[in-house]
Amino acid sequence: MLASGDYMVSGVKTLSDDQKMITKQTDLVLQLLNLQRHDWLNHVQVLMSYLKLGRPERAEEYLRRVTELTFQEGMISRIQFPQLAVFLLSFHALHNELRLDVEMEGPIDFSTIDIDRESVYRFLTGLVFAVQEHLDSSAPDAASMLISFSQTEEALVIRFDLDGMLTASGEAIVAKMVEQQSAACMTEWIHTEEEWLLETRFLYRM
């Protein structure tokens, strides 16, 4: 007897699209939980190492950084924009080429601001994936990007600060993407060999 949502194809039971999606989501949740457990074990090991070496001041400094990271993750989870929150919190578990750091300069609640949320999501994720795709693999250090969120009375401000290098062709592709987009107002745009920084403002609807 087939369970609800199962199908028979040439005598073989297959899963429905909904079941496949649930399975994929379950795998992702387990992957994230395993990564979180691994991260916390690493934190404990670092703290124990400092204490064994008689360096309590270093242990205290490290614990302060971990506490701040946990605080930032908590603010991300409370932005009332599940799609964006999941992307920001799960990116490091799914991608190794680019480390993504997120800084919230205060609580942000998307349910209380009148803004085109889909435009924010498409622009942010599109930019991150474009940068990741065109990173210069010959660079000596791993690339990272800091995404900072803040608010003014008129707009949501998102700042992208890349610590890494893009390929020459990739630099042109990403620059064209940024300059041709219409979702956000650019307030700062630096892309040189020494610095790569983009600050955007998403205006609230009046």
N, C-alpha and C positions, 0 to 999 in steps of 0.2 A: 504494500500500500504506500502511495506517495504522500509525503507531507505536503501541507499547503505551500504553494509557490514552487514545487518541484515539477520538472517536466521530463518526459521520456523522449530521447532522440536515438533512433536506431537501437532501442533496447537498453540504452544507458541513461541513468538518472542524471539530470543536469540541474544546476542551481539557477534560480531566477535572478534577474538583475538586482532586485532588492537584497536578496541573500548574499550575492557577490559583494555588494556595497557594504553590508553589515560585516562580512568576513574581512574585507579590506580595512574597515574602520577599527575592527577588533585588533587586527595585526598592528595597526598604527599605535593604538593605545598601549598595547603590550610593549612595543618597541620604546615608546616614550617612558613608560614605567621602569623598564630595565635600564634605560639611560639615566633616569633620575636616581635610581638606586646606586648605579655605578658612580655617579657624580658625588653623592653623599658619602659613599665609602671612601672616595678619594679625599674629600674634605676632612673626614675623620683621621685618615692616615697622615695627612699633612699636619694636622693639629697635634697628633700623638708624636710625630717626629720632632716638632719644635719643643714639646714638653720634655721629651727624652734627652734632647740636646741642652736642656737648661735654658731655653730661650722663650720664657713666657711672654715677653713683650712682642715677639714675632707671632706667637700663637694668637695673642689678643688682636694684633693688627689683621691677621688673616681672617679671624672670626668676624671682625668688623666688616671686612669686604664681603664675606659670604652672607652676612646679615643684610647688607645693602642690596646685594644681588637678589636675595629672596624677597626683599621689600619691593624692588622694581618689578619682579615677576608677579607679585601680588597685585600691583597697580595695573599691569597689563591685563591680567585676568578679569579686572573689574571695569574695563572700558565700555562694556555693554555693546560690543561689536564682535560677536563670537568668531566670525570668519577671519577677521584681522588678528584677533587675539591668538587663535590657534596657529595661524601662519607664523607670527612672531615667536611664540613659545616653542614651536615644534621644528623650526627651520634647522637648528643645529643638530637635531637628531636625524634629519633626513639628507643633509648635504654636508660634504666634507671640504669642498673647494673654497668656500667662503664662510668665515665666522661672522655671525650677526650679533651685535650687541645693541641693546635697546635701553634708552634712558628716558624716563618720564619725568619732566620737570614740574611735577604736581599731578594730582588726580585729573583724569579726563573721562567724561561720561558722554558717549556718543548719543545716548537717548535724550539728552537735554540740549543738544545743539542742532540747529537746522543746517545740515550740510549734506552734500551729495556723497554719501558713504561709498557707493560703488565706484565713483571716480577716484576717491582716495585709495581704495583697495586696488583697483586696476593699475593706477600709476605706481604705487609703492611696490607691489609685487612685480610688475613689469620691469621696473628699474632694477630691482634686486636681481632678478633672473637674467636680465641683459648684462649686468656687470659680472655676474657669476660665469656666464657663458663666454665672456671675452677677456677673462683674466689672463695675464701673461704667465704661463706655466714655468717659464725660465727664471722668474723672480726668485731671489734667495729665501725670502720669508713668506710664510703663509699670509694670505690676504684677509683683512677684516673690514667690516663696515659698521660704523656707529650710527644708529638712527635715533635722533632726539625729537621728542614731541613736547610742544609747549602751546600755550594759548594766549591770544590777545582778545580784546573786546570784539574785534571784527573777524578774526580768522584763526584757524588751526595752523600752526607752524610746524613743518616737518623738515628736519635738517639731516642730510646724508653726508657722512664724512668717511671717505674710503682711505684705508691704509693698505695700499697695494698698487699694482700696476696693471693697466690694460694693454692689450696688443694695439698696434697702430691702427689696424682696420677696426678693431673693437672700439677704440676711442672715438673714431668717427661715427660709428653706428650708434653708440650710446649718446654722443653729443647731439646727433640729429634727432634721436628719439626725444631727448629732453627739450630741445628747442622747438620742436613741432607740436608738442603736446599743448592742449588748451585747458586742461583740468585745473591747473594750479598757476599761480603767479610766482615767477622766480624773483627772489629778492637778493640772492647771491649765487654766483655760478663761476667757480674757479676750476679749471681742468688743465693743469700744467704737469710737467714731470715731477715737480716737487710737491704739488698739492692737488687734491681732488675733493671739492666740497660743493654741495648744492643745498641751498635753503629755499623752500617753497612755502607758499601761503595758500590755503584753501579757504576762500571767503565764505562766511556764513550767509545764508539766504536772508534777505531783508523782508 
